[in-house]
Amino acid sequence: MKNSIITAALSVLAATSMVNADQLVIKGSDTLGAKLVPQLAESFKAKNADVSFNIAAEGSSTGFAALLDETADIGMSSRGVKPTEQAAAAAKGFELKETVVGWDGMGVIVNAGNPLTSISKKDVERIFTGDVTDWSAVGGNPGKISIYTRNTSSGTYSDFKELAMSKRDYAESAQKMAGNEQIASEVAKNDAGIGYVGLAYLKTPGIKVLAVDSVEPTAENIRNRKYAFARPTYYYTAGEAKGAAQSFIEFTLSDEGQQIVENVGFVRVK
């Protein structure tokens, strides 16, 4: 009897300190998957050595596609689920469950040599839609504007279109990049460049972050929703999360996980 009690107690202890051996497949947003989720995974794995990770950051749309194809446990997204994606899930007999894991802000960036320090929200729209093509029209030095955006599979691509461009189309001249890092790199090399990146990339050497309507994309302004281009970021699962996926989501929302969220450059949920 005594041995049975000891065995049961040890089993409970093991269950609370380590999830079952598993591989977590996480696909989707580059905004989350390039820096934040790998760091969360590293810290999680330090306490759950039997869990391995397969992380693919190729855009929010790829995360939803993977959930619908049942090839991912968690979908990372910088945008909310579309009605068509939720309908496709319903047709397969489940609902895409949403968890907000942190807040982000899409910072408007220019080359460090650009004389501008602030820009109006209206001028952001005018530039990215192609209504304005020369920097002199918005107070900069004369010269053709080079626009860098995310690609069409990106949640950031669609969020920026909605929040900054009145849902209008991007200029035909806009150059589509695979991720935040690529946009920051191109703008840093191009005196005439402009783009947008998440908070985690605002300190990239060679770029300058513009205030929008005199409001900077600081953590406080994101938290208070004062910055125009603030948005939540998400994990999605096919139905209720279970096993290692549930444990990883809980870790992300824990005090330790949210400290990592903050350290990477995002804003805590809590």
N, C-alpha and C positions, 0 to 999 in steps of 0.2 A: 504493500500500500504506500509506504513511504517513498519507495523508488518510483512508483507511478506518479506521485505528486511532484517529485523532483523533475522527472522527465517532462511532465506537462508544463511546468514552470519554465524549463529551458526552451521548450518549443515556442511558448509565447514570447519569450525574450528574443529568440531568433527571428520570429515573425516581425517584431517591432523594429529590429535593427537592420534587417536586410530583406528586400523583396526577393521573390523567387528568381532563379537563374533565367535570363531572358535577353533578347536583343530588341532594343527599341528602334524602330524605323521612324524617323522624323523628316518630313519633306515640306518644302514650301518657301516662304519668304526669305529673301536675301537679307532684308533689314534685320530680321531676328536670327537667321541661320548663319550669317557670316562671322559674327562675334559673340553675341549674347548666349545663344543656345549651346554652342560648344563649351563655353565657360561654365554654364550651369551643369552641363553633362559631366564635365571633369570633376566638379565638386560633388555631384551626386554619386558618381562612380567611386569616389574615395570612401564612401560609406556603404556602397552596394557593389562590391567588386565583381559579383556574378552577372551584372547587367552590362551589356555592351551597347554601343550606339552606332547607328548608320544615319548620318545627317546629310541631306542634300538640299542646298539652298539655291533654288533656280526660279523663284518667283511664287507669289501667293497662289496663283491659279494652279500651279503644279501640285501644291499641297492638297487642294480640294480634289483635283483629278485623282491623286493617289488614294485619298480616302474613299472615293467612289469606286475605284478599282480594287480596293482592299489590299493595297500594297504599302500602306503606311499606318502606323499606330496613332501618330499625331500629325496634324497639318498645321504648319506655321503660317500666319497671315497678318499682313499689315492693313488689311481691309476687311469689312464685314462680308459674310457669306451672301452670295447673290440668290435671289428667288429661284433662278433656274437651277442652281447647284443644290439648293434645299429640296426642290421638286425631284431632281434626279436621285437624291438620297431616299426620299419618301417612296419612290418607285421601286427601290431596292429593299424597302422595309425598315429603314432606320432614319433617325434625325441627326443632323450635324450639330453637335453640342459645342457651345462657345464658352471660352474662358478668357477674360481679359487678363493679360499677364504683365502689362506695363504700358506707359504712355510715351509717345514719341512726338517729335516735331520735325516737320520738313523744312530745314533751313535753306534759304536761298543763298547761293554762294557765287562769288565772282573771283577772278584772279586777284591776288594780293596787290598787284599794281594798279587796280582799278580805283579811281578817285572816289567813287560812290561809297557811302557808309550806310545809307538808308534808301528805301524805295517804297513807293506806295503799292498797295494791293492791286490797284487798277493798272499800274504800269507793269506789274508782274504778269497780269493777264495779257496786256498788250504785247509784251515781248514773247511770251511762250506761244501765243496764238499766231504770231507773225504780223500783227497790226503795226508793230514798230520793229524796224530792222537795223537801225543805227543808234549807237549809244548816245549821240548828241541829242536825241529826242527825249531822253530821260535824265539829262544833266551830266552825262559822261563825256569822255573825249570822243571826237568824231571817229567813226569806224564801224564796220559791219559786225553785228552781234552774232556770236556762235552759241547755239543752244544745245545743251546736253540733257537728255531725259533718260528715264528707265525704259526698258522694253515693255511690250504690251502684256506680257504674262505677269508683270509686277503689280502688286497691290498699291505700291507707292505711285506708280504711273497713273492709276485710276483715281486714287485719293487726291493727288495734286490737281488732276483735271477737274475734279469736283469742287475742291476747296479754293483753288487759286484761279481757275479759268472759267468759272461759270458753266462748267461741263462742255465747253467748246473744244474743238479739235486742236491738236498741236500743230504748230507751223510745219509745213512740208520740209523745211530745211533742218528741223530738229534731228540731232544724231542720237540714236538709241543705244544705251549702254547696258551691260548685263547686270551691273550692281552699283551700289553706292560708292565703293572704292574706285571703280573705273571712272565714274562721273567726277569725283574729287580730283583724281589724277589728271584727267583731261583739262579741267578748268585751271588747275595749277600750272599747266604748261602753255595755256592759251590766254594771252592778254585780253582777248575779246570774248572770253568764255563766260557762260552763266549756266547754272544748273541747280539742282536741289538734292540734298542728302539728309539722312537721318541724324539725330543728335550725336550718335556715336562717331560720326565722321567730321564733325565741325572743327576739329583741331588739326586737320590734315595740313601739313606744311604747304605754303604756296597759295592758299585760298583765303578769302575774306568772307565773313558771314554778314549779310545785310540785315539791318532791322527792317521790319515790314510795318509801315505806318507808325514808325518810331518805336515799335515794340520788338525787343530781341527775343530769340528762341531760347530763353533760359529755363532751367527746371521750374523755377517759381512761376514764370509766365505760362508754362505748359500746364502746371498743376492747377493754376487758377483759370485756365482756358482763355487767357488774355491774348495769347499769340494766335494769329489767324489760321495757321496751318498745323494745329495740334490734332493728334488722332490717337485712338487706342490701338494696341497690337494684341493679337489673339493666338491661342491654341484652339484647334478644333479636333474633335474626335467623332468617330462613327458610333453614335449612341453614347451611353455613359462609359467613361473611361474605367478600365479595370487593370488589375495587376501592376506591372511596372509603369505603364502609362499613367495610371492614377497616382502612383507614388511620385512620379517625376513632376506631374502637375502640382501636387501638394507641396513638393519641395520648392518649385518655382515661386509659389505664393507664400512660402514661409519667410520668417525674418531673414534667415541666411540667404535664401534665394532672392528676395527683394533687395538685399544689400548688393548682390551681384548685379542685379538689374540697374541699380543706381550707379555702381562703379563703372559699368560699361558705358553709361551715358544716357540711359533711359530714365524715366520718372516712375517711381513706385506706384503701384495700384493703391496702396494704403498710405 
